[in-house]
Amino acid sequence: MLGDLAGVEKHYTRKEQVLFPYLERHGFVGPSKVMWGKHDEVRGLLRRARQELEGGAGALSTGYLREVLEPLLAEVEGMISKEENI
């Protein structure tokens, strides 16, 4: 499952290297700063999810699902929704 989310990081990097500079050249600095911050939050959640799995956290344990995966998926879904609707 976490391997499937690796594409998210690739997508965010592409936005940061292509879209954000374009927006900033045209005077739209605020949106890219906000999105970059959200990207960093998702990256942090992904890092935590990987670390906990590697550290022996049960992939199906209630705590792991509730405290790690649910917030991660909520953030990714939120960003997808923003990208599609804004």
C-alpha positions in Angstrom: 0.0 0.0 0.0 2.7 2.5 0.9 4.5 1.6 -2.3 1.4 2.8 -4.2 1.8 6.2 -2.5 5.3 6.7 -3.9 3.7 8.3 -6.9 2.4 11.0 -4.7 5.9 12.2 -3.9 6.8 12.1 -7.6 3.7 14.2 -8.4 4.5 16.7 -5.7 8.1 17.1 -6.9 6.9 17.7 -10.4 4.5 20.4 -9.3 7.2 22.0 -7.2 9.7 22.1 -10.1 7.3 23.0 -12.9 4.1 24.5 -11.8 5.2 26.5 -8.8 8.0 28.5 -10.6 5.5 29.3 -13.4 2.9 30.6 -10.9 5.6 32.6 -9.0 6.9 34.2 -12.2 3.4 35.5 -12.8 3.0 36.9 -9.3 1.1 34.0 -7.7 3.3 33.3 -4.7 0.7 32.4 -2.0 -0.8 29.3 -3.5 2.5 27.6 -4.1 3.7 28.4 -0.5 0.5 26.8 0.9 0.7 23.8 -1.4 4.4 23.3 -0.6 3.6 23.2 3.1 0.8 20.6 2.5 3.3 18.5 0.4 5.7 18.6 3.3 3.0 17.5 5.7 2.2 14.5 3.4 5.8 13.6 3.1 6.2 13.7 6.9 3.2 11.4 7.2 4.6 9.0 4.6 8.0 9.0 6.3 6.3 8.2 9.7 4.2 5.4 8.1 7.3 3.8 6.6 9.3 4.1 9.8 6.6 2.5 11.9 6.3 -0.4 9.5 10.0 -0.9 9.4 10.1 -0.6 13.2 7.7 -3.5 13.6 4.4 -1.7 13.8 1.6 -4.1 12.8 0.3 -3.0 9.4 -3.2 -3.9 10.5 -3.1 -2.7 14.1 -5.8 -0.3 15.0 -3.4 2.3 16.3 -1.3 2.3 13.1 -4.4 2.5 11.0 -6.0 5.3 13.0 -3.0 7.4 13.9 -0.8 7.0 10.8 -2.7 5.8 7.7 -6.0 7.6 8.2 -4.4 11.1 8.5 -2.0 10.3 5.6 -4.9 9.2 3.3 -7.0 12.1 4.4 -4.3 14.6 3.4 -3.6 12.9 0.1 -7.3 12.9 -0.7 -7.6 16.5 0.3 -4.8 17.6 -2.0 -6.3 15.6 -4.9 -9.7 17.3 -4.3 -8.0 20.8 -4.2 -6.0 20.1 -7.4 -9.2 19.0 -9.2 -11.4 21.8 -8.0 -9.3 24.9 -7.7 
